[in-house]
Amino acid sequence: MKKLGNWLKGPTTMAALAGLVAAAVVLAVAELVGAFFTARATPIFALGSTFIDFTPPWMKDFAIATFGTNDKAALFVGMGVTIALLACVLGVVAYRKWVLGVLGVLFMGAVIVGAVVTRSGVHPMDAIPSILGTVAGLVALRLLIAPLWGLKTWPEAPADRAASKGTPATSRRKFFATAGITAVAAGVAATGGRLLSAARSNIAQARNALQLPTPVTPAAAIPDGVQSTVAGMPPWLTPNKDFYRIDTALSVPEINANDWELRVHGLVDQEITMTFADLLDADLIESHVSLTCVSNPVGGNLAGNAKWLGYPIRELLKRAGPKDGADMVLSTSIDGFSASTPIEVLQDDRDAILAIGMNGEPLPLEHGYPVRMVVPGLFGFVSATKWVVDLEVTRFADSKAYWTDRGWSERGPIKTMSRIDVPASFAKVPAGKVAVGGTAWAQTRGITKVEIQVDDQDWAPVELSTEASVDTWRQWSFEWDATPGPHYLKVRATDGTGDLQTDQRADPVPDGASGWQSVMVTVQ
């Protein structure tokens, strides 16, 4: 314990702590000042978003596969550890060579400012919080490092350390007192910044107060029998709070619906700008559509089914008048994400919409409020742009979307997929009649048959729940006469065109996973 105490009181450790506290000051001051700017002006948001943009696809796949919808929380933890380590190094460098420490802090400040100003929808003035945070961090680092120079431990320490008066014990006390006060002040500033941001933002309140208009074409009534009777099955209609969220937005964009505009341009006869008020006054339609993430593994749960309210994109494109040769619409979010959607998909009779409602209420903030795209039959990475603000009619040969630049497919049609929801893999069940339940989907084609295989037995048809539409998933059930011992259950589906789900295993990259799911169950 004595050695540990000596180590903690050593100049190297104290210098590292100084760097850590100074970094906290940078972030806290930027958070406080950023409350008067956009949410994208804060360093944490900008650095995190930039990190996401430059993360290799394999690492993103690993994060989603490992952490699922908690991938952003994992990113925050990883980013926090990285910032802490860099801060500690800068603290030690500043102790040994103050000028190098200053240059290091200024370099990191420049990186933060660069990350901020290069975000989509950010004004150059939004760099002010990061600049002021960097200056405050430098001041804090100087105040913390100065007492350490009085310890006279390293000959490499700056010549001006002699200016620090007092004994080593006095210098240590001064350091820890300064560090403690500074850390508390940083915590207060960060908390104040968040509270101030929350007080200034009325987006959530405006969203809650929004009254959705009545659709000209309401969704078809949900027929009886869509919900499987097997205990433990997920609801046919996914509650908003349970709907999966996979996107590139580290911080949920907050957009005032009154300020929202959609620009339609590019290879069109007439450029169009649409406001949220225009959307509310338009002829809206309502439909049930299942969405699926391209990162969903075989048997995964990155899929959901909801009732959507919105304006048909085909009507918008009719008004704009796409020119000959246009084959793609590049949709862009306010946070810079973009998706490439084949233009014919947006012009045919499917219910591809600019959605403003989800399950009878305004879009939740995290699911795209005030406006997002919903396109049946395509994976979300090429169609389901949230917080959409721009539609460019273009060509695949001329423009590349966010994920296309990172090794994913230009087009992402949904693959026929089926899964076993009940019992879960590695479950233990009693011998006798066991209820097996699952879900299958093939949006725009529908599901006409699902089969299950127990061990090496022949494939057996299951009982399909009622089909609501070809754009929604379909649940199924099977009564299994289970005998004691370990067993493997496998499932496959056939879509409305008669095509059987492929058994060929494929990873999500570049255009979605494929294969038959198999679960192991122990019968007791």
C-alpha positions, 0 to 999 in steps of 0.5 A, spaced: 500 500 500 505 504 501 508 503 494 501 504 491 501 511 495 508 513 493 506 511 486 500 515 486 503 521 489 509 521 483 509 526 478 508 522 472 501 519 475 499 526 477 501 529 470 497 524 467 491 526 472 492 533 470 491 531 463 485 527 464 482 533 468 484 538 463 480 534 458 474 534 462 474 541 462 475 542 455 469 537 454 465 540 460 466 548 457 464 546 450 458 542 453 456 548 457 457 553 451 454 548 446 447 549 449 447 555 445 448 552 439 446 546 435 447 539 438 452 537 433 456 543 435 459 539 442 465 535 441 462 528 443 457 528 438 462 531 433 468 526 435 463 520 435 460 521 429 466 522 425 469 516 428 463 512 426 464 515 419 471 512 419 470 506 422 471 500 417 465 496 415 468 489 419 468 493 425 461 496 425 459 489 423 462 486 430 459 492 434 452 491 431 453 483 432 456 484 439 452 489 442 446 490 438 442 496 439 447 498 444 452 499 439 452 506 441 453 506 448 459 501 447 462 506 442 461 512 447 465 507 452 470 506 447 471 513 445 471 515 453 477 510 454 481 513 448 480 520 450 482 518 457 488 515 455 490 521 450 489 526 455 493 522 460 499 522 455 498 529 454 499 531 461 505 527 462 508 531 455 506 537 458 509 536 465 516 534 461 516 539 455 510 544 456 511 547 449 510 540 446 504 539 451 501 546 448 502 544 441 499 537 443 492 540 446 492 545 440 492 539 435 487 535 439 483 542 439 484 543 431 481 535 430 475 537 434 474 543 431 475 540 424 470 534 426 465 539 428 465 544 422 465 538 417 458 535 420 452 536 415 448 542 417 453 545 421 455 553 421 462 555 422 460 559 428 458 552 431 466 551 432 466 556 438 464 551 443 470 547 441 475 553 441 473 556 448 473 549 451 480 548 448 482 554 451 479 553 458 483 546 457 489 549 456 488 554 462 486 548 467 492 544 464 497 550 466 494 551 473 495 543 474 502 542 471 505 548 475 505 545 482 508 539 479 514 543 477 516 544 484 517 537 485 524 537 481 524 530 479 525 530 472 531 534 469 527 534 463 522 538 466 522 546 463 526 551 466 521 555 469 519 550 474 523 553 478 518 559 479 514 554 483 515 555 490 515 551 496 516 543 498 514 537 495 509 536 500 506 543 499 506 542 491 502 536 492 497 539 496 496 544 491 496 540 485 490 535 488 486 541 491 487 545 484 485 538 481 479 537 485 476 544 484 477 543 477 474 537 476 468 539 480 467 545 476 467 541 470 462 536 472 458 542 474 459 545 467 457 539 464 451 538 468 449 545 467 450 545 459 446 538 459 440 542 463 440 548 459 440 544 452 434 540 455 431 547 457 432 550 451 430 544 446 422 544 445 422 538 440 420 533 444 414 537 447 412 540 440 412 532 437 408 530 443 403 536 441 403 534 434 396 532 432 397 527 426 392 529 420 387 523 418 389 519 412 386 520 405 387 512 405 387 509 411 391 502 413 387 496 411 384 493 418 388 488 421 385 481 420 383 476 425 389 471 426 395 475 424 398 474 431 400 467 433 397 464 439 404 460 441 406 463 448 412 468 448 411 470 441 413 477 439 407 482 438 405 482 430 405 490 431 411 492 434 411 497 439 415 504 438 419 503 444 421 496 442 422 497 435 429 496 433 434 502 432 440 502 427 443 508 424 449 512 424 447 518 428 450 518 435 446 523 438 439 523 435 438 530 431 433 535 434 429 538 428 424 543 429 418 541 424 416 548 423 423 549 420 424 542 416 424 542 409 425 537 403 429 539 397 428 535 391 433 536 385 438 533 381 435 530 374 428 533 374 424 538 370 422 542 376 426 543 383 421 542 389 421 544 396 416 541 401 415 544 408 412 540 414 406 544 413 405 542 406 406 534 408 400 535 413 396 538 408 397 533 403 393 527 401 397 522 406 396 514 406 397 509 411 400 502 411 403 496 415 410 495 413 415 491 416 422 494 416 429 490 416 436 492 417 441 489 413 445 487 419 440 482 421 444 476 422 440 469 420 435 468 426 436 476 428 431 481 431 433 487 427 426 487 424 420 490 426 413 491 424 409 498 424 403 502 421 406 508 418 403 514 416 406 519 410 406 522 403 407 517 397 414 519 394 411 517 387 407 523 387 412 527 389 417 525 383 411 526 379 411 533 380 418 534 380 419 530 373 425 525 373 429 526 366 431 520 362 437 516 364 435 518 372 435 511 375 437 513 383 434 517 388 440 519 393 436 521 400 440 525 405 439 525 412 440 532 416 446 528 420 449 527 413 447 519 412 445 518 405 442 512 401 441 510 394 434 507 392 432 505 385 428 510 382 423 505 379 422 502 386 419 509 388 415 510 382 411 503 382 405 502 386 408 500 393 407 504 399 414 508 399 412 514 403 415 520 407 413 518 413 410 522 419 407 517 423 408 511 426 403 506 430 398 512 430 403 517 433 408 522 431 415 519 429 419 518 435 425 522 435 430 516 435 426 514 429 426 520 424 422 525 427 419 529 423 420 526 417 423 519 414 423 514 409 419 508 409 420 503 403 417 496 403 421 491 400 428 494 401 433 494 407 433 500 411 441 502 408 438 503 401 431 506 403 429 508 410 433 515 411 431 518 418 431 525 419 431 526 411 432 533 408 434 532 401 432 527 395 437 528 389 434 524 383 441 522 380 444 516 377 448 510 380 454 511 376 454 518 378 453 518 386 455 513 391 451 513 398 454 512 405 454 505 405 456 504 398 462 508 399 464 503 405 463 496 401 456 495 401 451 494 395 448 499 391 441 496 391 438 492 397 432 488 396 429 484 402 431 477 402 426 471 404 427 470 411 425 466 417 426 465 424 424 461 430 422 465 436 420 460 441 423 456 444 429 460 444 436 456 442 439 452 448 432 452 451 430 446 455 423 444 454 419 438 457 417 432 453 410 431 449 407 437 445 411 443 445 409 449 441 414 452 436 413 459 433 416 464 429 416 469 424 418 470 416 418 475 411 419 477 404 416 484 403 412 486 397 412 478 395 409 475 401 410 468 405 406 462 402 409 457 406 414 455 412 417 449 413 420 446 419 425 440 420 426 436 426 433 433 426 434 429 420 427 428 419 423 430 413 421 437 412 414 439 415 409 444 413 407 449 419 401 453 420 401 460 418 398 466 421 393 470 417 397 474 412 395 482 413 399 484 407 405 482 402 409 488 406 408 485 413 411 479 416 407 473 417 408 469 424 407 461 424 406 455 429 408 448 429 406 443 434 412 438 436 411 431 439 418 432 443 422 426 445 427 426 450 434 428 448 438 434 444 434 436 438 435 441 432 430 445 429 431 448 422 426 453 419 425 455 411 420 459 408 417 460 401 415 467 398 409 469 394 413 468 387 414 460 389 422 461 391 424 457 396 429 461 402 436 459 400 440 455 404 447 458 402 450 462 408 452 469 407 454 474 412 450 481 412 456 484 408 454 486 402 447 485 401 444 482 407 445 475 411 442 469 408 441 461 410 436 457 414 436 458 422 437 452 426 436 452 434 438 446 439 433 444 444 434 439 450 427 435 451 427 433 458 
